[in-house]
Amino acid sequence: MALIDVSSIIQLAYFGSFIVLMFYGQRIQISMMLVGVKRNLGKLERLRKAAHDSVLGSALRFKGDQKAVESRIPEDGGQGHCD
């Protein structure tokens, strides 16, 4: 009594996955993109911090006053201006 054989189970699973992807595919794709964006923002933040530390270290080699140098180079990444 093989009313339900393997090929019909596979066909039903394929049809079910097609229906799920048809309704939720865009949501899955957007969530995957958001994970990628978060990962790249983390990398960008680490690069910004490394660049800030490098510039600060170089500036401190030429001018020893740490408070004066740190006041001219903002750590928050804002648009600091040189007067």
DRENTORKOL-3810 file (N, C-alpha, C; in nm, 4 decimals):
REM DRENTORKOL-3810
@n.u->0.0838; n.v->-0.1176; n.w->0.0000; ca.u->0.0000; ca.v->0.0000; ca.w->0.0000; c.u->0.0886; c.v->0.1243; c.w->0.0000
@n.u->0.1301; n.v->0.1571; n.w->-0.1170; ca.u->0.2216; ca.v->0.2699; ca.w->-0.1331; c.u->0.1483; c.v->0.3848; c.w->-0.1999
@n.u->0.0508; n.v->0.4395; n.w->-0.1280; ca.u->-0.0221; ca.v->0.5541; ca.w->-0.1831; c.u->0.0655; c.v->0.6788; c.w->-0.1884
@n.u->0.1537; n.v->0.6911; n.w->-0.0917; ca.u->0.2460; ca.v->0.8046; ca.w->-0.0888; c.u->0.3854; c.v->0.7483; c.w->-0.1084
@n.u->0.4404; n.v->0.7694; n.w->-0.2257; ca.u->0.5752; ca.v->0.7201; ca.w->-0.2510; c.u->0.6752; c.v->0.8351; c.w->-0.2382
@n.u->0.8012; n.v->0.8044; n.w->-0.2586; ca.u->0.9100; ca.v->0.8994; ca.w->-0.2374; c.u->0.9014; c.v->1.0172; c.w->-0.3343
@n.u->0.8679; n.v->0.9922; n.w->-0.4584; ca.u->0.8642; ca.v->1.1010; ca.w->-0.5568; c.u->0.7551; c.v->1.2035; c.w->-0.5245
@n.u->0.6422; n.v->1.1573; n.w->-0.4729; ca.u->0.5369; ca.v->1.2532; ca.w->-0.4374; c.u->0.5757; c.v->1.3338; c.w->-0.3137
@n.u->0.6500; n.v->1.2742; n.w->-0.2206; ca.u->0.6983; ca.v->1.3472; ca.w->-0.1036; c.u->0.7986; c.v->1.4544; c.w->-0.1467
@n.u->0.8882; n.v->1.4180; n.w->-0.2372; ca.u->0.9861; ca.v->1.5146; ca.w->-0.2881; c.u->0.9159; c.v->1.6260; c.w->-0.3640
@n.u->0.8177; n.v->1.5917; n.w->-0.4437; ca.u->0.7430; ca.v->1.6922; ca.w->-0.5187; c.u->0.6680; c.v->1.7863; c.w->-0.4242
@n.u->0.6102; n.v->1.7324; n.w->-0.3183; ca.u->0.5396; ca.v->1.8146; ca.w->-0.2200; c.u->0.6362; c.v->1.9068; c.w->-0.1453
@n.u->0.7538; n.v->1.8552; n.w->-0.1109; ca.u->0.8543; ca.v->1.9382; ca.w->-0.0433; c.u->0.9023; c.v->2.0497; c.w->-0.1355
@n.u->0.9240; n.v->2.0197; n.w->-0.2622; ca.u->0.9667; ca.v->2.1210; ca.w->-0.3591; c.u->0.8585; c.v->2.2279; c.w->-0.3742
@n.u->0.7340; n.v->2.1861; n.w->-0.3858; ca.u->0.6244; ca.v->2.2815; ca.w->-0.3995; c.u->0.6107; c.v->2.3674; c.w->-0.2733
@n.u->0.6267; n.v->2.3070; n.w->-0.1565; ca.u->0.6201; ca.v->2.3815; ca.w->-0.0306; c.u->0.7316; c.v->2.4833; c.w->-0.0195
@n.u->0.8541; n.v->2.4439; n.w->-0.0562; ca.u->0.9652; ca.v->2.5398; ca.w->-0.0505; c.u->0.9443; c.v->2.6523; c.w->-0.1503
@n.u->0.8860; n.v->2.6238; n.w->-0.2654; ca.u->0.8574; ca.v->2.7287; ca.w->-0.3635; c.u->0.7579; c.v->2.8291; c.w->-0.3071
@n.u->0.6533; n.v->2.7809; n.w->-0.2423; ca.u->0.5523; ca.v->2.8692; ca.w->-0.1830; c.u->0.6150; c.v->2.9548; c.w->-0.0721
@n.u->0.6964; n.v->2.8928; n.w->0.0145; ca.u->0.7609; ca.v->2.9675; ca.w->0.1229; c.u->0.8527; c.v->3.0748; c.w->0.0660
@n.u->0.9339; n.v->3.0402; n.w->-0.0327; ca.u->1.0248; ca.v->3.1388; ca.w->-0.0914; c.u->0.9494; c.v->3.2479; c.w->-0.1669
@n.u->0.8352; n.v->3.2141; n.w->-0.2225; ca.u->0.7571; ca.v->3.3139; ca.w->-0.2945; c.u->0.7054; c.v->3.4200; c.w->-0.1974
@n.u->0.6640; n.v->3.3783; n.w->-0.0775; ca.u->0.6099; ca.v->3.4746; ca.w->0.0185; c.u->0.7164; c.v->3.5389; c.w->0.1069
@n.u->0.8233; n.v->3.4652; n.w->0.1418; ca.u->0.9216; ca.v->3.5151; ca.w->0.2362; c.u->1.0601; c.v->3.5379; c.w->0.1749
@n.u->1.0767; n.v->3.5180; n.w->0.0474; ca.u->1.2072; ca.v->3.5325; ca.w->-0.0166; c.u->1.2643; c.v->3.6719; c.w->-0.0046
@n.u->1.1797; n.v->3.7718; n.w->-0.0238; ca.u->1.2270; ca.v->3.9092; ca.w->-0.0162; c.u->1.2694; c.v->3.9437; c.w->0.1272
@n.u->1.1960; n.v->3.8968; n.w->0.2250; ca.u->1.2329; ca.v->3.9216; ca.w->0.3648; c.u->1.3652; c.v->3.8553; c.w->0.3989
@n.u->1.3845; n.v->3.7330; n.w->0.3513; ca.u->1.5101; ca.v->3.6618; ca.w->0.3759; c.u->1.6253; c.v->3.7368; c.w->0.3106
@n.u->1.6051; n.v->3.7832; n.w->0.1882; ca.u->1.7099; ca.v->3.8556; ca.w->0.1170; c.u->1.7439; c.v->3.9865; c.w->0.1883
@n.u->1.6439; n.v->4.0584; n.w->0.2357; ca.u->1.6684; ca.v->4.1849; ca.w->0.3059; c.u->1.7419; c.v->4.1600; c.w->0.4361
@n.u->1.7046; n.v->4.0563; n.w->0.5095; ca.u->1.7733; ca.v->4.0288; ca.w->0.6359; c.u->1.9188; c.v->3.9898; c.w->0.6104
@n.u->1.9460; n.v->3.9168; n.w->0.5038; ca.u->2.0835; ca.v->3.8823; ca.w->0.4696; c.u->2.1627; c.v->4.0071; c.w->0.4316
@n.u->2.0995; n.v->4.0992; n.w->0.3593; ca.u->2.1670; ca.v->4.2243; ca.w->0.3234; c.u->2.1968; c.v->4.3075; c.w->0.4477
@n.u->2.1035; n.v->4.3121; n.w->0.5429; ca.u->2.1256; ca.v->4.3887; ca.w->0.6651; c.u->2.2407; c.v->4.3317; c.w->0.7475
@n.u->2.2535; n.v->4.2009; n.w->0.7506; ca.u->2.3660; ca.v->4.1394; ca.w->0.8208; c.u->2.4971; c.v->4.1804; c.w->0.7545
@n.u->2.4996; n.v->4.1810; n.w->0.6210; ca.u->2.6198; ca.v->4.2230; ca.w->0.5495; c.u->2.6537; c.v->4.3691; c.w->0.5740
@n.u->2.5519; n.v->4.4538; n.w->0.5778; ca.u->2.5745; ca.v->4.5957; ca.w->0.6037; c.u->2.6287; c.v->4.6162; c.w->0.7445
@n.u->2.5724; n.v->4.5470; n.w->0.8437; ca.u->2.6213; ca.v->4.5584; ca.w->0.9808; c.u->2.7670; c.v->4.5148; c.w->0.9904
@n.u->2.8002; n.v->4.4059; n.w->0.9221; ca.u->2.9379; ca.v->4.3562; ca.w->0.9245; c.u->3.0322; c.v->4.4596; c.w->0.8638
@n.u->2.9930; n.v->4.5184; n.w->0.7515; ca.u->3.0789; ca.v->4.6175; ca.w->0.6874; c.u->3.0877; c.v->4.7465; c.w->0.7676
@n.u->2.9805; n.v->4.7840; n.w->0.8376; ca.u->2.9868; ca.v->4.9021; ca.w->0.9244; c.u->3.0827; c.v->4.8791; c.w->1.0403
@n.u->3.0852; n.v->4.7585; n.w->1.0918; ca.u->3.1816; ca.v->4.7252; ca.w->1.1969; c.u->3.3246; c.v->4.7374; c.w->1.1473
@n.u->3.3500; n.v->4.6873; n.w->1.0259; ca.u->3.4834; ca.v->4.7005; ca.w->0.9665; c.u->3.5197; c.v->4.8469; c.w->0.9462
@n.u->3.4238; n.v->4.9247; n.w->0.8994; ca.u->3.4475; ca.v->5.0667; ca.w->0.8755; c.u->3.4782; c.v->5.1399; c.w->1.0060
@n.u->3.4088; n.v->5.1052; n.w->1.1120; ca.u->3.4345; ca.v->5.1672; ca.w->1.2425; c.u->3.5739; c.v->5.1320; c.w->1.2925
@n.u->3.6155; n.v->5.0064; n.w->1.2735; ca.u->3.7505; ca.v->4.9671; ca.w->1.3145; c.u->3.8558; c.v->5.0409; c.w->1.2330
@n.u->3.8317; n.v->5.0585; n.w->1.1018; ca.u->3.9255; ca.v->5.1334; ca.w->1.0179; c.u->3.9323; c.v->5.2795; c.w->1.0593
@n.u->3.8169; n.v->5.3394; n.w->1.0938; ca.u->3.8149; ca.v->5.4785; ca.w->1.1369; c.u->3.8949; c.v->5.4957; c.w->1.2659
@n.u->3.8766; n.v->5.4011; n.w->1.3588; ca.u->3.9494; ca.v->5.4069; ca.w->1.4856; c.u->4.0993; c.v->5.3904; c.w->1.4632
@n.u->4.1374; n.v->5.2990; n.w->1.3750; ca.u->4.2793; ca.v->5.2784; ca.w->1.3468; c.u->4.3395; c.v->5.4017; c.w->1.2801
@n.u->4.2661; n.v->5.4642; n.w->1.1895; ca.u->4.3159; ca.v->5.5851; ca.w->1.1239; c.u->4.3283; c.v->5.6993; c.w->1.2243
@n.u->4.2306; n.v->5.7119; n.w->1.3136; ca.u->4.2360; ca.v->5.8167; ca.w->1.4153; c.u->4.3572; c.v->5.7976; c.w->1.5053
@n.u->4.3801; n.v->5.6738; n.w->1.5494; ca.u->4.4944; ca.v->5.6463; ca.w->1.6359; c.u->4.6261; c.v->5.6723; c.w->1.5642
@n.u->4.6318; n.v->5.6386; n.w->1.4356; ca.u->4.7523; ca.v->5.6611; ca.w->1.3571; c.u->4.7817; c.v->5.8105; c.w->1.3403
@n.u->4.6787; n.v->5.8872; n.w->1.3085; ca.u->4.6968; ca.v->6.0320; ca.w->1.2924; c.u->4.7337; c.v->6.0951; c.w->1.4254
@n.u->4.6689; n.v->6.0524; n.w->1.5320; ca.u->4.6984; ca.v->6.1061; ca.w->1.6642; c.u->4.8421; c.v->6.0740; c.w->1.7042
@n.u->4.8846; n.v->5.9518; n.w->1.6785; ca.u->5.0228; ca.v->5.9134; ca.w->1.7104; c.u->5.1241; c.v->5.9925; c.w->1.6310
@n.u->5.0965; n.v->6.0132; n.w->1.5030; ca.u->5.1878; ca.v->6.0921; ca.w->1.4197; c.u->5.1926; c.v->6.2370; c.w->1.4645
@n.u->5.0777; n.v->6.2927; n.w->1.4995; ca.u->5.0740; ca.v->6.4320; ca.w->1.5439; c.u->5.1457; c.v->6.4480; c.w->1.6780
@n.u->5.1355; n.v->6.3489; n.w->1.7637; ca.u->5.2024; ca.v->6.3579; ca.w->1.8933; c.u->5.3538; c.v->6.3471; c.w->1.8795
@n.u->5.4010; n.v->6.2809; n.w->1.7747; ca.u->5.5458; ca.v->6.2755; ca.w->1.7531; c.u->5.6015; c.v->6.4131; c.w->1.7192
@n.u->5.5232; n.v->6.4929; n.w->1.6445; ca.u->5.5717; ca.v->6.6238; ca.w->1.6021; c.u->5.5431; c.v->6.7331; c.w->1.7048
@n.u->5.4369; n.v->6.7177; n.w->1.7780; ca.u->5.4023; ca.v->6.8161; ca.w->1.8807; c.u->5.3670; c.v->6.7388; c.w->2.0062
@n.u->5.4436; n.v->6.7566; n.w->2.1103; ca.u->5.4316; ca.v->6.6746; ca.w->2.2293; c.u->5.3129; c.v->6.7048; c.w->2.3182
@n.u->5.2455; n.v->6.8171; n.w->2.2995; ca.u->5.1340; ca.v->6.8541; ca.w->2.3863; c.u->5.0104; c.v->6.7730; c.w->2.3480
@n.u->4.9778; n.v->6.6725; n.w->2.4277; ca.u->4.8697; ca.v->6.5799; ca.w->2.3929; c.u->4.7340; c.v->6.6478; c.w->2.3964
@n.u->4.7079; n.v->6.7354; n.w->2.4916; ca.u->4.5771; ca.v->6.8019; ca.w->2.4999; c.u->4.5519; c.v->6.8892; c.w->2.3768
@n.u->4.6543; n.v->6.9617; n.w->2.3323; ca.u->4.6388; ca.v->7.0492; ca.w->2.2153; c.u->4.6123; c.v->6.9668; c.w->2.0901
@n.u->4.6817; n.v->6.8550; n.w->2.0765; ca.u->4.6644; ca.v->6.7703; ca.w->1.9582; c.u->4.5257; c.v->6.7056; c.w->1.9600
@n.u->4.4840; n.v->6.6539; n.w->2.0750; ca.u->4.3540; ca.v->6.5876; ca.w->2.0831; c.u->4.2386; c.v->6.6851; c.w->2.0641
@n.u->4.2579; n.v->6.8117; n.w->2.0999; ca.u->4.1515; ca.v->6.9088; ca.w->2.0785; c.u->4.1351; c.v->6.9425; c.w->1.9307
@n.u->4.2414; n.v->6.9275; n.w->1.8526; ca.u->4.2349; ca.v->6.9573; ca.w->1.7091; c.u->4.1900; c.v->6.8377; c.w->1.6262
@n.u->4.2017; n.v->6.7172; n.w->1.6815; ca.u->4.1628; ca.v->6.5949; ca.w->1.6098; c.u->4.0467; c.v->6.5315; c.w->1.6865
@n.u->3.9221; n.v->6.5511; n.w->1.6417; ca.u->3.8080; ca.v->6.4972; ca.w->1.7164; c.u->3.8010; c.v->6.3450; c.w->1.7052
@n.u->3.7698; n.v->6.2788; n.w->1.8162; ca.u->3.7620; ca.v->6.1328; ca.w->1.8155; c.u->3.6296; c.v->6.0821; c.w->1.7630
@n.u->3.5252; n.v->6.1641; n.w->1.7727; ca.u->3.3924; ca.v->6.1175; ca.w->1.7322; c.u->3.3736; c.v->6.1159; c.w->1.5816
@n.u->3.4739; n.v->6.1535; n.w->1.5061; ca.u->3.4624; ca.v->6.1511; ca.w->1.3611; c.u->3.3875; c.v->6.2706; c.w->1.3063
@n.u->3.3649; n.v->6.3702; n.w->1.3906; ca.u->3.2936; ca.v->6.4902; ca.w->1.3452; c.u->3.3782; c.v->6.5710; c.w->1.2495
@n.u->3.3180; n.v->6.6698; n.w->1.1923; ca.u->3.3886; ca.v->6.7538; ca.w->1.0969; c.u->3.4658; c.v->6.8611; c.w->1.1725
@n.u->3.5783; n.v->6.8204; n.w->1.2285; ca.u->3.6622; ca.v->6.9157; ca.w->1.2999; c.u->3.7261; c.v->7.0135; c.w->1.2028
@n.u->3.7516; n.v->7.1311; n.w->1.2486; ca.u->3.8137; ca.v->7.2302; ca.w->1.1621; c.u->3.9409; c.v->7.2803; c.w->1.2266
@n.u->4.0364; n.v->7.3153; n.w->1.1444; ca.u->4.1631; ca.v->7.3660; ca.w->1.1927; c.u->4.1607; c.v->7.5183; c.w->1.1847
@n.u->4.1809; n.v->7.5825; n.w->1.2984; ca.u->4.1827; ca.v->7.7280; ca.w->1.2999; c.u->4.3228; c.v->7.7798; c.w->1.2789
END
